[in-house]
């Protein structure tokens, strides 16, 4: 009986010790990685200009998904691709929800994420102004739900700001892997 109680008590602890979930993705202008704790209460979103990203992987045989995994040192359970039309439709929907007219200039990643979290209930509804279901982005709803659940402990980093200037892929990969480990540790994702 004591053994059963001990096992039942350990189940939540074992579940909590699971590994974090990684989302990788790309749009016409950016590539990104979102790592969320297994509880979903902490997250790190890192993004990079697609041109900068391609500079490092220009002479390799990596797909964008494999290149992101290589650069960031983790396997991505979900890979999301946004076309330019999908990105524009999402920005337009977010601006409409804010009561603003979209001027066809994409806002920063930070603004898009902030607005998506703020308007998640509307975006996750089917039909009407909520266009997320019409974007048909596999993994998009799950990603938004994870962003919302981790918003209090969410860090967003623009890797372009502090990436080393070198084009040496191995050096940059080691550097980014080390940075990622520290960023995850900072928010309590180990």
Buried (B, 14 or more C-beta within 10 A) or exposed (E): EEEEEEEEEEEEEEEEEEEBBBBBBBBBBBBBBBBBBBBBBBBBBBBBBBEEBEEBBEEEEBEBBBBBBBBBBBEBEBBBBBEEEBBBBBBBBBBBBEEEEBEEEBBEBEEBBBBBBBBBEBBBEEEEEBBBBEBEBEBBBBBBBBBBBBBEBBBBBBBEEEBEEEEEBEEBBEBBBEBBBEBBEEBEBE
